[in-house]
Amino acid sequence: MNRKLFCLSLLSLTITACSNDISRTQAEGNFDYATRDEAKPLTTPAGLVEPRQKHEFFIPQVPDTNSPVGEEMDIRAPSLVIPMAASSRIEGNEGNPQVWFDQVIDDQVLLDFIRDAVKSQLKTDGVGLKPVDDNNLVFESDWYVKEKEGGYWFFKSVVETESKRFRYTLEEKSHGRSVAISVELIDYKKTDLLNSTTDINSIEKHRAEMAMLNTLIGEVDYQYRIYSHKLLQTKAKQIDASLTTNGDNEPAILVNMDLDSVWTNVPTFFRENHFEVTDLNESKNIYFTTYKRPEPSFWDNLWSDEEATLNIPDGKYKFLFKESEEKTIVTILDEDGEALTSDTLDIILPAIKTGLSFDSLF
C-alpha cells in the first residue's frame, strides 16, 4: 500500500512539473486557427438582392509579412525602459534606447557619477568590466551566466545555461551637465541537453538590453539616494539651535537651517514628541497643534535612554516659522496666544534641537 502511494506521489509530481513547463511567451489554448483557410466571400446568386453588410465589422487586409502566428507568436508585452532616476529621460525606446541623466548634484562630476554607478552594479552582479576605448566611455562586460536546473531533490542537475555579454556606451554633452548611457548585447550563447546555439532573435535581444538598462537606471537612483542620505547626515552634524527673539521681540528659537528643510522635518518632530497636528497654514508657515504628555509605562522606565523631553503643560500650541538669512526663527505660542518664555524655551531647547535638526533620524 505504501509503495502504491509513493508511486502515485511521484506520478503527480511529474504531471505537475509538466504542467508548469508551459512557455509564458505563448497564449493558452489550441492553435487550430493558424491552419484554417480563409473564409470565402459570400456569393449572392443571380436574381437575388445582396444582403446588407456592416463594414465596421470587416477585418482589414494585412499584407503577408511572414510574421509569426500561433505557437510561434510572442504574446509578452513590449519591454520598455523606465527612467525612474531623478532628472532622467529616455530617447529611442523602440530602437537603440539611450537614457539621459541631467545634473542633480552640483558638487559631483556627472560623468564620473554615472560611470561609477555602472561599475558598482557589475561589481554587485559579480561580473567583470573593462574599458575598450581610450576615453573611458565604452565598456564591455564579462559573461553573465544563468543556469537552469532540472530534476528533483538529490537528482537535480543543470539542464540549460544561458550566457550574455554587454557593451555599455557613455556619451557626454559638451557642457558636462548631461550624460547618456546605452546598452548593447554583443555576445550570446545558450546550451541545453540537446544542442548549443549562439543565435538570439531580435525580440529576446531587445528585452535583454532593456532589462540591463533598467537595472543600471535603478543603480543610479540608488546611488543618488545614498549620496543624499550622506549629505543629510553631514548636515545634521552641523545644525545648531539657540535662543533668540523674533521681529516682535518675543522669545524664540533660532535654527541654523533654511526654512524649507525645517518645514520638511517638522511633521517628524511633532510625531516623535507627542504633538497632534490639528491644522496648518502653509502660506504663512504656521502649524496648529495639541500636546499631551504621555504617561510613562513600566517598560518605558525599564528601557529608557533618558532622551530629551518637552517639559510643557498639556494644551494647544501654535508654531510659527520664519526664514532669516538662510536660518529659521521658530516662535511657539500657547493657547492664549502668548509666546513661551525664554526660561521655558531654554528647558525644552535640547528636545527642539534634536527634533528640528534631523539628529533623531540618523
N, C-alpha and C positions, 0 to 999 in steps of 0.2 A: 504493500500500500504506500509506504514512504517513497519507494523507488518511483512509483507512478506519479506521485505528487511532485517529486523532484524533476522528472522529465517534462511534466506539464508546465512547471515554472520556467524551465529553460526554453520551452516552445513559446510561451507567452512573451518572454524577454526578446526572443528572436523576432517575433511578429512586431513587437513594439519598436525595436530598432529599425526594422524595415520601413515601418510606417513613418518614422521620424526622419528618414533619409530622403524625403521628397524635397526637390530643389526649391528654394524660396524664390527663384527667378521665374518660375512657371506659374501660370494660372491653374486653378484646381478644376477637375472635371475632365471629360474626354475632349479630343480634338478632331472629331469626325468632320466638323465643318470645314476643316482645312483641305479635305479631299473631295468635297462636294462640288459638283458642276454648278455654274451659274444658272439661275432660272431663266428660261426663255421668255422674252416679252410676250404679253398677251396679244393673240391674233384674233381680230374680230371678223367673222365670216361675212362674206359679201351680202348686202341687203339688210344687215343689222346695224343698229346705231351703236357706235363705240361708247362704252360706259365712261362716265366722268371719273377723272383721276385727280387726286390732290397732289400737286407737285411738291408740297413741303415735306412729303414723306419719301420722296425719291432719294436714293443713295447715289451721290455723285460718282462719276467715273474717276478712278485713280490710275494713273499710269503705272505700268509694270516696272518696278524699280528693284525687283529681286530682294525685297525686304523680307525679313524672317516672319513666318506665320506659325501658328500652332505651338508645338512644343519648343520650337526654336526662338520664340518671341520672349524677350526680356521684359517683364512687367514691372520691374522696380522703378520707383520714382527717380527722376534725374538727380544726379549728385551735384550739389551746389556748394559754393564757398560761402561761409558765413563770417563776414568781417566784424567779429564781436569785440575786438580790442579797441581801446579808445582812439578816436581820430583815425580810423582805418576805413578803407573803401575798396571796392572790387572793380576791376576792369577786365572785360572779356571773359565772363563766366562760362560761356559755351565753348570757346575755343581754347586758347592758351592763357588761362587767367593769371592776372597779376594782382597782388594785394598791396596797396599803397598805405604807408603809415606816415602820418604827419607829426611834426614835433609837438610833444605834450610835456616834455621835461626839459626845461631850458638849460639846466646845468649838466646835461648829458649829450654826447655826440650821438645823434640818432643812428647813423650807420653802424657805429660800434655797438650800440644797444641791441639793434636787430641782429647783427652778426653773432653777438654773444648769446642771444636767445636761441638761435639755430644750433649753436654748439651745445648749449645746455640741454636742449631737447634730445639730441642724438646721444649725448652722454647718459641721459636718463634711460634711453632706449638700449644702451649698451652696444651702440653701433659706431664704428669709426667714421671720421670725416676728414677729408683732406682738400686743400685748395688746389685748383687746377689752372689758375691764371696768375699773372704777375701782380694784378691789382687787388688780389684777395677778395674778389667779388663773386667768383664762381667756385662752387664746392661740389664734390661728389662723395656719396656715402659708400660704406662697405655694404655687404649684403644684409638686408632684413630677412630673417628666416622664420617662417611659420610652419610648424609641424602639426599634422592631424593624426590622432591616434584612433585605432580601431580595436575591436575585441572586448573582452570582459575580464574584470578582476585581474588575476595574475597573468592573463594571456594577452594583455594589451601590447600593441606594437605600433610603430609609425607606419601609416599606410599612405601618407601623402606629404610631400614637402614642397612649399612654395617660397621662392626667394625673389627679392626685388632690390634694385639699386636705383638711387635717385640722384638727379643733379639739381642743385639749388643756385639760382642766379639772383644776385642783388643789383639793384640799379638806383643810383642817387641823382636827384635833381641838382642842378648847378648851385642853387642856394643852400643846399645841405639840409633843408628842413623837411624833405620828403624822401622816403626810401621805399622801393618796391621789392617784393620777393616773388619769384615764380618757381614752380617745381615741375620737373620732367622725369618720367620713368624712363631710364636709359637701358636697363638690363632686366631680363625676366627669365625665370626657368621654373618649371613645375615637374615634379617627378612623383608618380604613383606606382602601384604594384604592376601596372601593365606597360607603361611607357614613360618617356621623358620628352618634354617639349620646351621650346623657348619662345613659342608664339603666344600672343595675348590679343584678344580682339580690342577694337577701339573703345568699346563701352567700358570694359574692365580696366583698360589703361587709364581712361579718363577718371574713373571712380577712384583708382589708386592715387592718382595725382591730387584729386580734390581732397581725399581723406588726409593725405600728408600735409597739404596746405592748411587745412583746418586745424590740424594738430599744432602746426607752427604758430598760427594765429593765437590759439589758446595759450601757448607758451609765452608769447609776447605779452598777452594780457596778464598772465600770472606774474611775469617779471615786473610789469607796471605796478601790480598790487604790492609786491614785496618792497619795491622801492618806496612807494607811498607810505607803507607801514613804517619803514625805517625812518623816513622823513618826519613822520608824526612822533616817533619815539625821540628823535633828536629835538624836535620842537618842544615836546613835553618837558624835557630836562631844562629847557631854557625859560620856561614860563614861571612867572612870579606874580604874586598878588600882595597888595599893601593897602593901608587905609589912606583915604583922600577925601576931598569934598567935591560935590557936583556944582553945576552952574548956579544953583540956588543956595550954595554954601551949606548944604546938608551933608552929614556923614555918608560916605560911600566907599566902595572898594574899587581899586584900580588894578585891572588885569592887563599885563603887557602882551596882549594878543588881540588881533584885529576882531572887529565886531562879527563878521561872518563866521569865523571859527568858533567864537564863544557861543553864538546863537545856535550853531550846529550841534554843539555838545551839551547845551542846556537841558534838553529832554532826558539825557542820560543822568545828569546831575540830579534832576528832580526825582527820577525813578529810584535812584540809589539812596536818596536821602529822605524818602517818605513824603514827598510833596505830590499832591494830586493837582494836575493842571485842569482848571475849570474853564478858562477862556484865554485868548491871546489876541493881541493887536499887532499883526506883523508889520504893518506900515509904520507904526510908532515904536516897534521893538519892546513890547510890554507883554509880560506873562502874568496871568491871574492864577493864584494857587491857593490850596488849602493844606496846612501842615498838621499832621497828627503824629506825635512821637510814639514809636512802637513800644509795647510792653516787653521788657526782656524776659525771655524764657530760660528754663534750666539749661538748655543746650547752648543758648547764646552766652550764658555766663561761663559754661564749661569750655567752649571753643573760641571765646572772644579774643581778638587780636588787639583790643584796645584802640580801635580805629577812631579817628576824629568824628565827633558827633555835633549836631546843631543844638545848642543849649538855649532854645527859644520856646515860648509858650505855644500851645496848640492854637490854631486860628487861621485866618485868611491873610495872605501876604501877596504883595504886588512887586514884581521885579521889573525895573526899568533899565534898559541897556542903551548906552550912548557911546559912539566912537569918538576918540580924541587922539589925533596924531598916531594912528595905527595901533592904538590901545583902546581898551574898553572900560568905561566907568559904569559900575553896577550899583544902583540905588535900590534898597529894599524898604518898602513901606508896609506898616501893619494895617489892620483892618480899619483903623481910624484915619488912615492916610498920613501918619507920622513916620518919618524916616527912622530906622533903627539907630540907636545912639552909637557913638564911637566905642564905648565900653562893650556893648553887645556885639558889635561887628568884630572887635578885637578877639572876643572869646570864640566866635564861630569862624574866624578867618582861616584856621588850618583846614577845616572841612570844605569851606568855599574854595580855597586854593586847590585842594586836591581834586575837587569835582569839576571845576571850570577849566583846569589846565591839562586835562587828559591824563593826569597821573594815574587815575584809577583804572584806566584802560590798558596799561602796559605793566 
